[in-house]
Amino acid sequence: MTTLNIGDKAPDFKGINQDEKEIQLSDFKGKKIVLFFYPKASTPGCTMEAKNLRDNYNTFLEKGYEIIGVSADSVKRQLNFATKNELPYSLIADEDKTILNDYGVWGPKKFMGREYDGIHRTTFVIGENGIIEDIIKKVKTKVHTDQIFGTL
């Protein structure tokens, strides 16, 4: 799991989103960011999480937040996921796992007795000044927006 803590400077990143546009943290200077890492596009849990954020997207914008999703999926898979689910925010394709490793969300996982390397579903809330304001490690996919705004 991540070694980053609340109060740390968020690692800068650069990646390509589903529209083949380069996205980097410094593009959002002066804005709040919800940076969510998810294991795999178009899987049930990831779809629930992405739709929950989508359904509350206008609330995020009203509160001054931008949403960015990151997984190790390809640009094409991210595009399919975003199109199928009408996601209005960027999904970064981090196939080489640079961002995943910088944020410490790539590592050993266990599922049904099997151990493998994968993405730990984690969300970072980053303030306008680039400082991590919150880290959600136990993401509840159906009510993730409530977790982010602290209304659970």
Summary of the structure (lengths in Angstrom):
residues: 152
radius of gyration: 14.2
end to end distance: 23.1
largest distance: 44.2
contacts: 465
relative contact order: 0.25
helix: 30%
strand: 32%
